[in-house]
Amino acid sequence: MNKVIIWDLPIRLFHWSFAGSLSAALAIGFLVDDDNPLFQLHAIFGLMAAFTLVVRLLLGLFGSRHNRFTALPLRPAEIAGHFGGVLTGKARRYLGHNPGGAVAALLMYIVVPLLLATGLGAGGETGEELHEGLAVTLLVLIGIHLAGIIWHSLRHREAVALSMLTGRKEGPESEGLSSARPLWALAILAAGAAWIGALFTSHDSTAGTVKLPLLGTVIQVGENEAGESDEAKKNETGSHAKSAKKHHAGETDDD
């Protein structure tokens, strides 16, 4: 069998953008204190991941046949058979997504929007606690996904990660794509660059806010340093005023 195009450029662009933005968001979330100005990038990278999920939704509905949601092997019997084959060492090779990879991907597509919503304040204090739990859940899913890639590479002697770079896997000509769809990839790249540029342009690190492109909604992504300074000044002014009143009252009593 020859190597044929299985993953077109749009899905490869989504894959690495999704992985990169999530990795950055998780690294900042776990390694940087939330009162550090750099922590605001945690939310911005999360918003970038959200954009890539919108791209994945469109590809799942209108993309090439291997990328559509209808192509994902998610039937319960097929999933059970795959994991049974993993345990016995007889799992068959899939040209596109295998059931394990499909389940892991689907779970990540569900967890990431929940992470974004709770990270932006949905649910209040309960949402904050849920956000931390979801972040750990996402890390576990990523770990399972990577373990699955390693297992598949060893079991079928196939560089799966490399195929997501080149887009090619060994398979029959009839299953290959006729084009890598470079024009669609350029359109997605341009839209993504515009989205990211708008996020960073509208980011106000002092106020701890960012404006969502197209929607125009301003959301809080960090501490409002200006507001805190103003509040501190008010408290300080109030304290001086109280002290002055007490001092004045003491002088009056002495008189």
C-alpha positions in Angstrom: 0.0 0.0 0.0 1.1 3.6 -0.7 0.9 6.5 1.6 -2.2 8.5 0.9 -3.5 11.8 2.3 -5.8 11.1 5.3 -5.6 14.3 7.3 -6.0 17.5 5.2 -4.4 20.8 6.1 -7.4 22.2 8.0 -7.6 19.3 10.5 -3.8 19.4 11.0 -4.0 23.1 11.6 -6.8 22.6 14.1 -4.9 19.8 15.9 -1.7 21.6 16.5 -3.4 25.0 17.3 -5.7 23.2 19.8 -2.8 21.3 21.4 -0.6 24.4 21.6 -3.2 26.8 23.1 -4.3 24.2 25.6 -0.7 23.4 26.6 0.0 27.1 27.2 -3.2 27.6 29.1 -2.6 24.6 31.4 1.1 25.5 32.0 0.3 29.0 33.0 -2.7 27.9 35.1 -0.7 25.4 37.1 2.7 27.2 37.3 1.8 30.9 37.6 0.2 32.5 40.6 -3.2 34.0 39.9 -2.1 37.5 41.1 0.8 37.5 38.6 0.1 39.7 35.5 1.2 36.8 33.3 -1.8 34.8 34.6 -4.1 36.8 32.4 -2.6 34.9 29.4 -4.1 31.8 30.9 -7.6 33.0 29.9 -6.5 34.4 26.6 -5.0 31.1 25.5 -8.2 29.4 26.7 -10.1 31.8 24.4 -7.8 30.8 21.6 -8.6 27.1 22.2 -12.3 28.0 22.1 -11.8 29.4 18.6 -10.1 26.3 17.4 -13.1 24.3 18.8 -15.4 26.3 16.6 -13.2 25.4 13.6 -13.4 21.7 14.6 -17.2 22.0 14.8 -17.3 23.3 11.2 -14.8 20.6 10.0 -16.9 18.0 11.7 -20.0 19.1 9.8 -18.5 20.2 6.5 -15.0 18.9 6.3 -13.4 16.0 4.4 -14.9 12.6 5.0 -12.3 11.4 7.6 -12.8 14.6 9.7 -16.6 14.5 9.9 -18.3 13.6 13.2 -20.2 10.9 11.3 -16.9 9.2 10.5 -15.9 8.8 14.2 -16.2 5.2 15.3 -18.4 5.8 18.4 -20.8 3.0 18.3 -20.8 1.2 21.8 -20.1 -2.2 20.2 -17.2 -0.8 18.2 -15.7 1.0 21.3 -16.1 -2.2 23.4 -14.5 -4.3 20.7 -11.6 -1.9 20.3 -10.7 -1.8 24.0 -11.1 -5.6 24.2 -8.7 -5.8 21.4 -6.3 -3.5 23.2 -6.3 -5.8 26.2 -5.7 -8.9 24.1 -3.3 -7.3 21.7 -5.6 -7.9 18.7 -7.0 -4.5 18.2 -7.4 -3.8 14.5 -5.8 -0.8 12.7 -8.0 2.1 11.7 -7.0 4.4 8.9 -8.6 7.4 10.5 -9.6 7.8 14.2 -9.8 4.6 16.2 -12.5 4.4 18.8 -10.2 5.1 21.7 -8.9 8.3 20.1 -12.4 9.3 19.1 -13.7 9.0 22.7 -10.7 10.9 24.1 -11.2 13.7 21.5 -15.0 13.9 22.2 -14.4 14.1 25.9 -11.9 16.9 25.5 -14.3 18.8 23.2 -16.8 18.7 26.1 -14.4 19.5 28.9 -12.7 22.5 27.3 -15.9 24.7 27.0 -16.8 23.8 30.6 -13.3 24.9 31.6 -13.7 28.2 29.8 -17.1 28.9 31.2 -16.1 28.2 34.8 -12.8 30.0 34.3 -14.6 33.1 33.3 -16.8 33.1 36.4 -19.7 30.9 35.7 -21.0 29.2 38.9 -19.3 31.5 41.3 -17.2 29.8 44.0 -18.5 26.4 43.0 -17.5 27.1 39.5 -14.0 28.0 40.6 -13.6 24.6 42.4 -15.1 22.8 39.4 -12.6 24.7 37.2 -9.7 23.2 39.0 -11.2 19.7 38.9 -11.9 20.0 35.1 -8.3 21.1 34.6 -7.0 17.9 36.2 -9.5 15.9 34.2 -8.2 17.5 31.0 -4.7 16.6 32.0 -5.7 13.0 32.5 -7.4 12.9 29.1 -4.3 14.3 27.4 -2.2 11.7 29.2 -4.6 8.9 28.0 -4.5 10.3 24.5 -0.7 10.4 24.4 -0.5 6.8 25.9 -2.9 5.7 23.1 -0.6 7.3 20.5 2.4 5.5 21.9 0.5 2.2 22.1 -0.8 2.5 18.5 2.7 3.4 17.2 4.2 0.3 18.8 1.3 -2.1 18.0 1.0 -1.2 14.4 4.6 0.1 13.8 3.2 3.3 12.5 4.3 6.9 13.4 0.9 8.3 14.2 2.2 11.7 15.4 4.2 12.1 12.2 1.1 11.5 10.2 -0.6 14.5 11.8 2.3 16.5 10.5 2.5 15.1 7.0 -1.2 14.2 6.6 -0.2 10.8 5.1 -0.7 7.2 6.2 -0.4 3.9 4.5 -3.7 2.9 3.0 -5.6 2.1 -0.2 -5.8 4.8 -2.9 -9.6 4.7 -2.6 -9.4 6.0 1.0 -7.1 8.9 0.3 -8.1 12.5 -0.2 -7.7 14.1 -3.6 -6.4 17.3 -2.0 -5.0 18.6 1.2 -7.3 21.6 0.9 -4.7 24.4 1.2 -7.1 27.2 0.4 -9.4 26.2 3.3 -6.3 26.0 5.5 -5.3 29.6 4.5 -8.8 30.9 5.3 -8.7 29.2 8.7 -5.2 30.5 9.4 -6.3 34.1 8.4 -9.4 33.9 10.6 -7.3 32.5 13.5 -4.7 35.2 13.2 -7.4 37.9 13.1 -9.0 36.4 16.3 -5.7 36.2 18.2 -4.6 39.6 17.1 -7.9 41.1 18.2 -7.7 39.4 21.6 -4.2 40.8 22.3 -5.0 44.2 20.9 -8.1 44.6 23.2 -6.3 43.2 26.2 -6.1 45.7 29.0 -3.6 44.2 31.5 -4.2 47.0 34.0 -8.0 46.6 34.1 -7.6 42.8 33.6 -10.1 42.7 30.7 -10.2 41.6 27.1 -12.9 42.2 24.5 -14.2 39.2 22.5 -13.8 39.8 18.7 -17.0 40.1 16.8 -19.2 39.9 19.9 -17.7 43.0 21.5 -18.3 41.5 25.0 -15.7 42.7 27.6 -14.8 39.9 30.0 -12.6 39.9 33.1 -9.5 37.8 32.9 -7.5 39.1 35.8 -7.4 41.4 38.8 -8.3 45.1 38.2 -5.1 46.7 39.3 -6.5 50.2 38.6 -9.6 49.5 40.7 -7.6 48.1 43.5 -5.3 51.2 43.5 -8.4 53.5 43.6 -9.9 51.6 46.4 -6.7 51.6 48.4 -6.5 55.4 47.9 -10.1 55.8 49.1 -9.4 53.7 52.2 -6.3 55.6 52.9 -8.1 58.9 52.5 -10.9 57.7 54.8 -8.4 56.6 57.4 -6.7 60.0 57.3 -10.0 61.8 57.6 -11.0 59.7 60.6 -7.7 60.4 62.3 -8.1 64.1 61.7 -11.6 64.1 63.2 -10.4 62.2 66.3 -7.5 64.6 66.7 -9.7 67.6 66.3 -12.2 66.2 68.8 -9.3 65.7 71.3 -8.3 69.3 70.9 -11.8 70.5 71.5 -12.2 68.5 74.7 -8.9 69.9 76.0 -10.2 73.4 75.4 
